[in-house]
Amino acid sequence: MSTSRRTRRSGSSVVLRLTRNSLVALAIAMPVNVGAAEPSAAPPVIVCTVSVPSLVERGQPVLFAVTLHNRSRTARALLNWGTPFEEAWLQPFVEVERDGRPVPYGGASVKRGDPDGDEYVRLGSGQRRTANLELSDVFDFSVPGRYTVTPRLVLHDVVALPAALPRPRAQHIAHPLACGGAQVIVVRLAPK
């Protein structure tokens, strides 16, 4: 096919007749605003941060703190399952490695039915809440080394308030949280 084009006047407009090769060339030359029609990714409604002490003497507790921040304009109810807000280790929601090797979880794992209303944490608009658990209750930190703590937190249900609570499991929509990781170095107690 040729790449020529013919121009013809029709009233006050100009009509271009383009061959297939010239259409391809025109498409390549035209600026394209990729993604302009798609909405930008919305920032997460619930933001999570974690912390552990950076240095711990062997045998001392290793405290794990999780802070949730509601960045939305409405109050939210968050199901506390599998988070420190349950105030107990009822499933492994973090992974721990010592010097690059996995440290096994030694806590409970429970199966659940439908939640009760008191299993939801309420966060007002802009509000933050922090919960703490001891990692050393369910992970072995007795060996000196560099430990990496990687949260695998999922909010099993997030509800905009006011709403009827609790919701049955069939209505839950999981919200994985990107909390980032943390490191703690366990050192041997220096002899006196």
Buried (B, 14 or more C-beta within 10 A) or exposed (E): EEEEEEEEEEEEEEEEEBBEEBEEEEEEEEEEEEEEEEEEEEEBBBBBBBBBBEEBEEEBEBBBBBBBBBBBEEBBBBBBBBBBBBEEBBBBBBBBBBEEEEBEBEBEEEEEEEBEEEBBBBBEEEEEBEBEBBBBEBBBBEEBBEBBBEBEBBBBBBBEBEEEBBBEEEEBEEBEBEBEEBEBEBEEEEEE
